[in-house]
């Protein structure tokens, strides 16, 4: 996941906010409270993050799943060749 952060050229603050999301802070209010920032500030950072990552709002789920897979928290299936009869 860290190589993606570098590729996306996230600032240290954006990196910290994404880490908060991956650690389970899933609402603007939760991230704002954890960071000691306003909800609006966190929202602004997230908009910039989505833009840099070329994501839509719902795509954050995919990023969380990638993180969980990379950390071993989930065992996601891999693609396999399926034979057809």
N, C-alpha and C positions, 0 to 999 in steps of 0.2 A: 504494500500500500504506500510506503514511503516514496517509492520511485514515482508513483502517480502524483503525489503531492509536489514533487520536484518538477515533473512534466507540466503540471498545471500552473506552476509559478505562484503558488499560494504564499501570502504574507505569513509571518509568524502568528499573527492574530487569527487569520483565516484557518491556518493549520490547527490552532488551539480550539477553535469553534467546531471544526470538523471532528476533532478528537472527542470533544464533549458529546457530539451527536452519536459517535460510535460507542461511547461509554454509557449511553442510555439516556442522556438529557435530550428528550425528543420534542420538547416544546420551546418556543421562544422565551417564555417566562422562566423555564428551568435553566436554560443556558444563560439568560440575563442574570438571574440570581447567582448562579455559580461563578460567573465572570465579574459580577459587580457592575454591570453595564445596563443600559436601558433596553427595553424590548425592541425599540426602533433601531438602535445601534446594531443589535444582533441581526435583525431583519435585513439591514443594509449590507452587512457582511455576507449573509447567506445569499442574497441576490448576486453579489459579486462572485461568490464561490460558484453558484450555479452557472453564471455566465462563463467563467474561466473553464469550468469543466464541461461546458456545453450540455448541461443537464436541464431537464424540466423538473418541476417540483417533485413529482412522483418518482423520479429516477433515483432519489436519495436512498430508496429502499435497496436498489441494486448495489449501491456503494456499501451500505451496511452489510449486506449479504457477502460481498467480496471480502470485507474486513473479517467477518466471522469465519469465513472459510479459511482465510490466510492464517488466522490465529488458532485454528483448530477447534474453535467453539462449535462449529457444525461440520458435519461430514457430507459435503455436497457431492452428488453423483457426478461422474465425469462422462463425457460423450463416449459412446461405444459404438462400434459397428454392429448393426443388427442385420442378421441374415433374414431374407424374406423367402417364404416357401414358394 
